[in-house]
């Protein structure tokens, strides 16, 4: 390195002098924006390096913030999850409290409306019965409140079960789904009696209904009062499946009182029978839209009339009635060999001149020997008479106090009028 400087000493000194002169010139000279050239050159030379250093710094900071410091974000996430779970539990608790309040309100309203004397109780535990499929619960009301063995247990929806043991502060209740449970029931629609029995699971059955009795799917069974446990008139179950059996029908039902669970119940201290509600007719008023524009609108039939109700079949039936009335024919009573009515007879529509009150036409019958015109030596024809409405063929009647007109004489042909 020293030998290289000694060899090119003159050139090196020259370059240094030139660089110093350029620096001095740059310090003194300014550009058109009044900025010294030395500053312009310095900034231009340093800017790429500064940009590269800033890129490295921002990338490093981003990596540290996004990956190294994720420990704080994870802790925040766990805290939010814990808070969310707590809010969910509080929400569920409030929902249960609201449902309990609603059931208590429903029980209170039911107690005020039912004629039976009841006692409110709450299910506090589930007990084990004699069998594996037994359904037994305990309620928080016992013999000190007047509860006795054999009393029925209901809800506003329907029957729940019956008391099988009474203790001073609690009672054991057998649910309607227990295999040992039985209650007399009667169907609402067809008044078919049977026995409601549990099967150890959610579905019950109704026994001892003969195959010839009619039971519909969806029909409701009510307590019949025959078991002397439940008074008559409490909803018991709704029919889901009906199948014929060897001797009795196989009827599977869902107990209504246990549909939404049993938490708050009513114990029947003194049951009072009540009437089973009648089945409401499925049919009701039907809306008919107005006819399209330009279509004829049939006038409403007068009270007591037999006018057609608007359908094509009704209009055809009314036309046949008019034809039969006009010809004195009574459908279904004609003797063998009798002449059938003429269905091509034109009858006036209902309300037109010549129609009866029921829309049937009056068939005028001319008097034998009468003509429709008068001429020389001729007598005017007698007025036509209407056919009376009777089952026997009509007979021609003449006006009172009038003898039959004589046969008309042959009149000479007269000249046509000019």
For each residue, the residues with C-beta under 8 A, 3 or more apart:
1: 4 5
2: 5 6
3: 6 7
4: 1 7 8
5: 1 2 8 9 12
6: 2 3 9
7: 3 4
8: 4 5 11 12
9: 5 6 12 13
10: 13 14
11: 8 14 15
12: 5 8 9 15 16
13: 9 10 16 17
14: 10 11 17 18
15: 11 12 18 19
16: 12 13 19 20
17: 13 14 20 21
18: 14 15 21 22
19: 15 16 22 23
20: 16 17 23 24
21: 17 18 24 25
22: 18 19 25 26
23: 19 20 26 27 38
24: 20 21 27 28
25: 21 22 28 29 37
26: 22 23 29 36 37 38 41
27: 23 24 36 37 38
28: 24 25 36
29: 25 26 36 37
30: 34 35 36 37
31: 34 35 36 37 40
32:
33:
34: 30 31
35: 30 31 39 40
36: 26 27 28 29 30 31 39 40
37: 25 26 27 29 30 31 40 41
38: 23 26 27 41 42
39: 35 36 42 43
40: 31 35 36 37 43 44
41: 26 37 38 44 45
42: 38 39 45 46
43: 39 40 46 47
44: 40 41 47
45: 41 42 48
46: 42 43 49 50
47: 43 44 50 51
48: 45 51 52
49: 46 52 53
50: 46 47 53 54
51: 47 48 54 55
52: 48 49 55 56
53: 49 50 56 57
54: 50 51 57 58
55: 51 52 58 59
56: 52 53 59 60
57: 53 54 60 61
58: 54 55 61 62
59: 55 56 62 63
60: 56 57 63 64
61: 57 58 64 65
62: 58 59 65 66
63: 59 60 66 67 68
64: 60 61 67 68 69
65: 61 62 68 69
66: 62 63 69 70
67: 63 64 70
68: 63 64 65
69: 64 65 66 72 73
70: 66 67 73 74
71: 74 75
72: 69 75 76
73: 69 70 76 77
74: 70 71 77 78
75: 71 72 78 79
76: 72 73 79 80
77: 73 74 80 81
78: 74 75 81 82
79: 75 76 82 83
80: 76 77 83 84
81: 77 78 84 85
82: 78 79 85 86
83: 79 80 86 87
84: 80 81 87 88
85: 81 82 88 89
86: 82 83 89 90
87: 83 84 90 91
88: 84 85 91 92
89: 85 86 92 93
90: 86 87 93 94
91: 87 88 94 95
92: 88 89 95 96
93: 89 90 96 97
94: 90 91 97 98
95: 91 92 98 99
96: 92 93 99 100
97: 93 94 100 101
98: 94 95 101 102
99: 95 96 102 103
100: 96 97 103 104 263 264
101: 97 98 104 105
102: 98 99 105 106
103: 99 100 106 107 263 264
104: 100 101 107 108 120 264
105: 101 102 108 109
106: 102 103 109 110 156
107: 103 104 110 111 120 155 156 264 266
108: 104 105 111 112
109: 105 106 112 113 156
110: 106 107 113 114 118 155 156 266
111: 107 108 114 118 120 266
112: 108 109
113: 109 110
114: 110 111 118 272 274
115: 272 274
116: 231 268 269 270 271 272
117: 268 269 270 272
118: 110 111 114 154 266 267 268 269
119: 141 145 146 147 266 267 269
120: 104 107 111 141 264 265 266
121: 139 140 141 147 153 171 264 265 266 267
122: 139 140 263 264 265
123: 126 137 138 139 173 262 263 264 265
124: 138 139 140 170
125: 137 138
126: 123 136 137 138
127: 136 137 138 172
128: 134 136
129: 134 135 136 174 178 180
130: 134 180
131: 134 179 180 200
132: 200
133: 178 179 199 200 201
134: 128 129 130 131 174 178 179 180 200
135: 129 161 174 175 177 178 198 200
136: 126 127 128 129 164 172 173 174 175 178
137: 123 125 126 127 161 172 173 175 262
138: 123 124 125 126 127 170 171 172 173
139: 121 122 123 124 153 170 171 173 265 267
140: 121 122 124 169 170
141: 119 120 121 145 147 170 171 267
142: 145 147 166 167 168 169 170 171
143: 146 147 148 166 167 168 171
144: 168 169
145: 119 141 142
146: 119 143 269
147: 119 121 141 142 143 151 163 166 171 267 269
148: 143 151 163 166
149: 163 164 165 166
150: 162 163 229
151: 147 148 162 163 229 267 268 269
152: 159 161 162 163 229 230 231 234 267 268 271
153: 121 139 159 160 161 162 163 173 265 266 267 268
154: 118 158 159 160 230 234 257 265 266 268
155: 107 110 158 160 257 262 264 265 266
156: 106 107 109 110
157: 235 256 257 259 260
158: 154 155 234 235 236 237 255 256 257 259
159: 152 153 154 176 183 223 230 234 235 236 255 256 257
160: 153 154 155 173 175 176 257 258 262 265
161: 135 137 152 153 173 174 175 176 178 181 262
162: 150 151 152 153 173 174 181 183 229 230
163: 147 148 149 150 151 152 153 166 171 172 173 174 267
164: 136 149 172 173 174
165: 149 171 172
166: 142 143 147 148 149 163 171 172
167: 142 143 170 171 172
168: 142 143 144
169: 140 142 144
170: 124 138 139 140 141 142 167
171: 121 138 139 141 142 143 147 163 165 166 167 267
172: 127 136 137 138 163 164 165 166 167
173: 123 136 137 138 139 153 160 161 162 163 164 265
174: 129 134 135 136 161 162 163 164 178 180 181
175: 135 136 137 160 161 178 181 198 258 262
176: 159 160 161 181 183 196 198 204 236 237 255 257 258
177: 135 181 198 199 200 201 202 203 204 255 258
178: 129 133 134 135 136 161 174 175 181 198 200
179: 131 133 134 197 198 199 200
180: 129 130 131 134 174 198
181: 161 162 174 175 176 177 178 196 197 198
182: 195 196 197 227
183: 159 162 176 195 196 223 227 229 230 236
184: 193 194 195 196 223 224 225 226 227 230
185: 193 194 195 196 206 221 222 223 224 236 237
186: 191 192 193 194 221 222 223 224 232 276
187: 190 191 192 193 194 215 219 220 221 222 239
188: 219 220 221 222 276 277 278 279
189: 216 219 279
190: 187 213 214 215 216 219
191: 186 187
192: 186 187 209 213 214 215
193: 184 185 186 187 209 224 226
194: 184 185 186 187 206 207 208 209 221 251
195: 182 183 184 185 206 207 208
196: 176 181 182 183 184 185 204 205 206 221 236 237 253 255
197: 179 181 182 204 205 206 207
198: 135 175 176 177 178 179 180 181 204
199: 133 177 179 203 204 205
200: 131 132 133 134 135 177 178 179
201: 133 177
202: 177 254 258
203: 177 199 240 252 253 254
204: 176 177 196 197 198 199 237 252 253 254 255
205: 196 197 199 250 251 252 253
206: 185 194 195 196 197 209 215 221 237 239 249 251 253
207: 194 195 197 248 251
208: 194 195 248
209: 192 193 194 206 213 215 248 249 251
210: 213 247 248 249
211: 244 245 247 248 249
212:
213: 190 192 209 210 249
214: 190 192
215: 187 190 192 206 209 219 239 242 249 251
216: 189 190 219 239 242
217: 239 240 241 242
218: 238 239
219: 187 188 189 190 215 216 238 239
220: 187 188 235 236 237 238 239 256
221: 185 186 187 188 194 196 206 235 236 237 238 239 253
222: 185 186 187 188 232 233 234 235 236 276
223: 159 183 184 185 186 227 230 231 232 233 234 236
224: 184 185 186 193 227 232
225: 184 228 230 231 232 233 273
226: 184 193
227: 182 183 184 223 224 230
228: 225
229: 150 151 152 162 183
230: 152 154 159 162 183 184 223 225 227 234 236 268 271
231: 116 152 223 225 234 268 271 272 273 274
232: 186 222 223 224 225 273 274 276
233: 222 223 225 273 274 275 276
234: 152 154 158 159 222 223 230 231
235: 157 158 159 220 221 222 256 257
236: 158 159 176 183 185 196 220 221 222 223 230 253 255 256 257
237: 158 176 185 196 204 206 220 221 253 254 255 256
238: 218 219 220 221 253 254 256
239: 187 206 215 216 217 218 219 220 221 242 251 252 253
240: 203 217 252 253 254
241: 217 250 251 252
242: 215 216 217 239 249 250 251 252
243: 249 250 251
244: 211 249 250
245: 211 248 249 250
246:
247: 210 211
248: 207 208 209 210 211 245
249: 206 209 210 211 213 215 242 243 244 245
250: 205 241 242 243 244 245
251: 194 205 206 207 209 215 239 241 242 243
252: 203 204 205 239 240 241 242
253: 196 203 204 205 206 221 236 237 238 239 240
254: 202 203 204 237 238 240 259
255: 158 159 176 177 196 204 236 237 258 259
256: 157 158 159 220 235 236 237 238 259
257: 154 155 157 158 159 160 176 235 236 262
258: 160 175 176 177 202 255 261 262
259: 157 158 254 255 256
260: 157
261: 258
262: 123 137 155 160 161 175 257 258 265
263: 100 103 122 123
264: 100 103 104 107 120 121 122 123 155
265: 120 121 122 123 139 153 154 155 160 173 262
266: 107 110 111 118 119 120 121 153 154 155
267: 118 119 121 139 141 147 151 152 153 163 171
268: 116 117 118 151 152 153 154 230 231 271
269: 116 117 118 119 146 147 151
270: 116 117
271: 116 152 230 231 268
272: 114 115 116 117 231
273: 225 231 232 233
274: 114 115 231 232 233
275: 233
276: 186 188 222 232 233
277: 188
278: 188
279: 188 189
280:
281: 284
282:
283:
284: 281
285:
286:
287:
288:
289:
290:
291: 295 296 297
292: 295
293:
294:
295: 291 292
296: 291
297: 291
298: 308 310
299: 351
300:
301: 305 306 307 308 309
302: 305 307 357
303:
304: 357
305: 301 302 350 357 358 359
306: 301 318 321 358 359
307: 301 302 318 350 358 359
308: 298 301 311 314 315 317 318 359
309: 301 314
310: 298 314 315
311: 308 314 315
312: 315 316
313: 316 317
314: 308 309 310 311 317 318
315: 308 310 311 312 318 319
316: 312 313 319 320
317: 308 313 314 320 321
318: 306 307 308 314 315 321 322 350 359
319: 315 316 322 323 347
320: 316 317 323 324 331 343
321: 306 317 318 324 325 358 359 360
322: 318 319 325 326 347 355 358 359 360 361
323: 319 320 326 327 329 341 342 343 345 347
324: 320 321 327 328 329 330 331 341 360
325: 321 322 328 356 358 360 361 389
326: 322 323 345 347 360 361 362 363 387
327: 323 324 341 342 345 363 387
328: 324 325 387 390 392 393 394
329: 323 324 334 340 341
330: 324 333 334 391
331: 320 324 334
332:
333: 330 391
334: 329 330 331 338 340
335: 338
336:
337:
338: 334 335
339:
340: 329 334
341: 323 324 327 329 345
342: 323 327 345
343: 320 323
344:
345: 323 326 327 341 342 361 363
346:
347: 319 322 323 326 355 360 361
348: 352 353 354 355 361
349: 352 355 359
350: 305 307 318 355 358 359
351: 299 355 359
352: 348 349 355
353: 348
354: 348 361 362
355: 322 347 348 349 350 351 352 359 360 361 362
356: 325 359 360 361 362 389
357: 302 304 305
358: 305 306 307 321 322 325 350
359: 305 306 307 308 318 321 322 349 350 351 355 356
360: 321 322 324 325 326 347 355 356
361: 322 325 326 345 347 348 354 355 356
362: 326 354 355 356 386 387
363: 326 327 345 386 387
364: 384 385 386
365: 384 385 387 394 396
366: 370 372 381 382 384
367: 370 381 382 384 385 396 398 404 405
368: 396
369: 404 405 406 407 408
370: 366 367 381 382 405
371: 374 378 381 408
372: 366 381
373: 378
374: 371 378 379 380
375: 378 411 414
376: 411 412 414
377: 408 409 411
378: 371 373 374 375 408 409 411
379: 374 405 406 408
380: 374
381: 366 367 370 371 372
382: 366 367 370 398 399 402 405
383: 399
384: 364 365 366 367
385: 364 365 367 396 397 398
386: 362 363 364
387: 326 327 328 362 363 365 394
388: 394
389: 325 356
390: 328 394
391: 330 333
392: 328
393: 328
394: 328 365 387 388 390
395:
396: 365 367 368 385
397: 385
398: 367 382 385 402 404
399: 382 383 402
400:
401:
402: 382 398 399
403:
404: 367 369 398
405: 367 369 370 379 382 408
406: 369 379
407: 369
408: 369 371 377 378 379 405 411
409: 377 378
410:
411: 375 376 377 378 408 414
412: 376
413:
414: 375 376 411
415:
416:
417:
418:
